Amino acid sequence: MKHILIIEDEILIQQSLKKLFERRGIKVDVSASGKIAIDMILAHNYDRIICDLMLQDISGFDVIEESKKRYTPEEIGLKFVIMTAYNSPQVLSRATSYQCKLLNKPFDNLDEALRIMTE
Protein backbone atom coordinates (compact mmCIF):
# COMPACT_ATOMS: atom_id res chain seq x y z
CA MET A 1 0.00 0.00 0.00
CA LYS A 2 1.32 3.43 -0.92
CA HIS A 3 1.91 5.89 1.90
CA ILE A 4 1.60 9.61 1.12
CA LEU A 5 2.18 12.71 3.22
CA ILE A 6 0.19 15.84 2.35
CA ILE A 7 1.63 19.10 3.71
CA GLU A 8 -1.02 21.75 3.11
CA ASP A 9 -2.23 24.53 5.41
CA GLU A 10 -5.47 25.14 3.52
CA ILE A 11 -7.59 22.57 5.35
CA LEU A 12 -10.23 22.23 2.62
CA ILE A 13 -7.56 21.32 0.03
CA GLN A 14 -5.76 19.06 2.52
CA GLN A 15 -8.89 17.11 3.47
CA SER A 16 -10.18 16.89 -0.12
CA LEU A 17 -6.89 15.40 -1.34
CA LYS A 18 -6.81 13.03 1.65
CA LYS A 19 -10.28 11.68 0.84
CA LEU A 20 -9.48 11.32 -2.88
CA PHE A 21 -6.33 9.31 -2.12
CA GLU A 22 -7.96 7.16 0.55
CA ARG A 23 -10.69 6.21 -1.93
CA ARG A 24 -7.88 4.90 -4.13
CA GLY A 25 -6.60 2.70 -1.29
CA ILE A 26 -3.66 4.94 -0.36
CA LYS A 27 -2.60 5.48 3.25
CA VAL A 28 -2.46 9.24 3.90
CA ASP A 29 -0.89 11.34 6.65
CA VAL A 30 -1.48 15.10 6.73
CA SER A 31 0.11 18.15 8.29
CA ALA A 32 -0.74 21.84 8.11
CA SER A 33 2.68 22.72 9.56
CA GLY A 34 5.97 22.41 7.72
CA LYS A 35 7.87 21.97 11.00
CA ILE A 36 5.63 19.11 12.14
CA ALA A 37 5.84 17.59 8.66
CA ILE A 38 9.63 17.52 8.91
CA ASP A 39 9.37 15.42 12.08
CA MET A 40 6.94 13.11 10.28
CA ILE A 41 9.30 12.78 7.29
CA LEU A 42 12.22 11.92 9.55
CA ALA A 43 10.12 9.30 11.38
CA HIS A 44 8.36 7.59 8.42
CA ASN A 45 9.19 6.41 4.94
CA TYR A 46 6.74 7.96 2.49
CA ASP A 47 6.29 6.92 -1.12
CA ARG A 48 5.25 10.48 -2.04
CA ILE A 49 5.34 13.81 -0.23
CA ILE A 50 2.95 16.44 -1.57
CA CYS A 51 3.93 19.82 -0.20
CA ASP A 52 2.43 23.27 -0.57
CA LEU A 53 5.12 25.86 -1.26
CA MET A 54 3.75 28.65 0.95
CA LEU A 55 2.98 27.30 4.41
CA GLN A 56 2.15 29.36 7.49
CA ASP A 57 5.38 28.53 9.33
CA ILE A 58 8.05 27.72 6.72
CA SER A 59 8.29 27.21 2.97
CA GLY A 60 8.01 23.93 1.10
CA PHE A 61 11.62 24.42 0.05
CA ASP A 62 12.60 24.54 3.76
CA VAL A 63 10.83 21.19 4.18
CA ILE A 64 12.84 19.76 1.29
CA GLU A 65 16.11 21.05 2.73
CA GLU A 66 15.39 19.42 6.10
CA SER A 67 14.37 16.20 4.30
CA LYS A 68 17.97 15.86 3.11
CA LYS A 69 18.66 14.43 6.58
CA ARG A 70 16.71 11.33 5.52
CA TYR A 71 16.66 11.24 1.74
CA THR A 72 19.28 11.57 -0.97
CA PRO A 73 18.85 14.30 -3.61
CA GLU A 74 17.68 11.61 -6.06
CA GLU A 75 15.05 10.34 -3.60
CA ILE A 76 13.86 13.90 -2.96
CA GLY A 77 13.37 14.39 -6.70
CA LEU A 78 11.30 11.21 -6.88
CA LYS A 79 9.25 11.69 -3.71
CA PHE A 80 8.34 15.38 -3.63
CA VAL A 81 5.57 17.14 -5.52
CA ILE A 82 5.42 20.88 -4.86
CA MET A 83 2.02 22.60 -5.12
CA THR A 84 1.91 26.35 -5.57
CA ALA A 85 -0.29 29.19 -6.68
CA TYR A 86 2.86 31.32 -7.04
CA ASN A 87 4.39 30.07 -10.25
CA SER A 88 7.31 32.35 -11.02
CA PRO A 89 10.55 31.67 -12.91
CA GLN A 90 12.37 31.61 -9.55
CA VAL A 91 10.01 28.99 -8.11
CA LEU A 92 10.23 26.87 -11.25
CA SER A 93 14.02 27.12 -11.23
CA ARG A 94 14.32 26.09 -7.60
CA ALA A 95 11.86 23.19 -7.97
CA THR A 96 13.82 22.05 -11.02
CA SER A 97 17.06 22.21 -9.02
CA TYR A 98 15.55 19.64 -6.61
CA GLN A 99 14.18 17.65 -9.59
CA CYS A 100 10.71 17.80 -8.01
CA LYS A 101 7.45 17.82 -9.87
CA LEU A 102 5.59 21.12 -9.68
CA LEU A 103 1.80 21.49 -9.78
CA ASN A 104 0.04 24.82 -10.12
CA LYS A 105 -2.97 25.55 -7.94
CA PRO A 106 -5.76 25.61 -8.72
CA PHE A 107 -5.43 22.39 -10.72
CA ASP A 108 -6.47 22.69 -14.36
CA ASN A 109 -7.22 18.98 -14.53
CA LEU A 110 -7.83 17.16 -11.23
CA ASP A 111 -7.39 13.67 -12.68
CA GLU A 112 -4.02 14.65 -14.20
CA ALA A 113 -2.92 16.29 -10.93
CA LEU A 114 -3.84 13.16 -8.95
CA ARG A 115 -1.96 11.00 -11.44
CA ILE A 116 1.18 13.12 -11.04
CA MET A 117 0.85 13.04 -7.26
CA THR A 118 0.61 9.25 -7.09
CA GLU A 119 2.83 7.98 -9.90
C-alpha atoms as one frame of an Amber mdcrd trajectory, in Angstrom:
protein
   0.000   0.000   0.000   1.321   3.425  -0.920   1.907   5.889   1.897   1.598
   9.613   1.117   2.181  12.714   3.224   0.194  15.844   2.348   1.626  19.098
   3.715  -1.022  21.753   3.113  -2.234  24.526   5.415  -5.473  25.135   3.522
  -7.587  22.570   5.353 -10.228  22.234   2.616  -7.556  21.317   0.034  -5.755
  19.061   2.520  -8.886  17.106   3.473 -10.179  16.895  -0.115  -6.891  15.398
  -1.336  -6.806  13.027   1.646 -10.278  11.683   0.835  -9.482  11.316  -2.879
  -6.325   9.311  -2.122  -7.957   7.165   0.552 -10.693   6.214  -1.932  -7.879
   4.899  -4.129  -6.602   2.698  -1.293  -3.657   4.936  -0.363  -2.602   5.482
   3.249  -2.458   9.241   3.905  -0.890  11.336   6.654  -1.484  15.097   6.734
   0.106  18.149   8.289  -0.737  21.843   8.112   2.684  22.718   9.557   5.973
  22.411   7.723   7.866  21.972  10.996   5.626  19.114  12.139   5.837  17.589
   8.661   9.633  17.516   8.907   9.368  15.425  12.081   6.938  13.105  10.276
   9.300  12.783   7.291  12.221  11.920   9.547  10.122   9.296  11.375   8.358
   7.589   8.424   9.193   6.409   4.939   6.739   7.965   2.492   6.287   6.919
  -1.124   5.254  10.477  -2.040   5.336  13.815  -0.234   2.948  16.445  -1.570
   3.932  19.819  -0.200   2.432  23.270  -0.570   5.116  25.858  -1.260   3.753
  28.647   0.947   2.976  27.296   4.408   2.149  29.356   7.490   5.377  28.534
   9.328   8.049  27.721   6.724   8.287  27.205   2.970   8.010  23.934   1.104
  11.624  24.416   0.052  12.596  24.537   3.756  10.829  21.193   4.183  12.838
  19.763   1.288  16.111  21.055   2.726  15.390  19.415   6.096  14.372  16.199
   4.299  17.966  15.856   3.112  18.655  14.435   6.582  16.705  11.330   5.520
  16.659  11.239   1.738  19.283  11.566  -0.969  18.851  14.298  -3.613  17.684
  11.611  -6.058  15.054  10.337  -3.599  13.860  13.895  -2.960  13.365  14.386
  -6.700  11.301  11.209  -6.884   9.254  11.686  -3.705   8.338  15.380  -3.632
   5.569  17.136  -5.519   5.418  20.879  -4.863   2.019  22.603  -5.125   1.912
  26.350  -5.574  -0.290  29.193  -6.678   2.860  31.323  -7.037   4.394  30.074
 -10.249   7.315  32.349 -11.023  10.550  31.667 -12.913  12.366  31.605  -9.549
  10.008  28.990  -8.112  10.227  26.875 -11.254  14.022  27.124 -11.234  14.321
  26.089  -7.602  11.859  23.188  -7.971  13.822  22.052 -11.016  17.062  22.207
  -9.017  15.546  19.645  -6.613  14.182  17.649  -9.593  10.705  17.798  -8.013
   7.454  17.816  -9.868   5.590  21.120  -9.681   1.800  21.492  -9.783   0.045
  24.823 -10.122  -2.975  25.548  -7.936  -5.763  25.609  -8.722  -5.427  22.394
 -10.718  -6.469  22.694 -14.359  -7.220  18.980 -14.532  -7.828  17.162 -11.230
  -7.386  13.668 -12.683  -4.023  14.648 -14.203  -2.924  16.293 -10.929  -3.836
  13.156  -8.954  -1.957  11.001 -11.439   1.184  13.120 -11.038   0.854  13.036
  -7.256   0.609   9.249  -7.094   2.826   7.977  -9.899
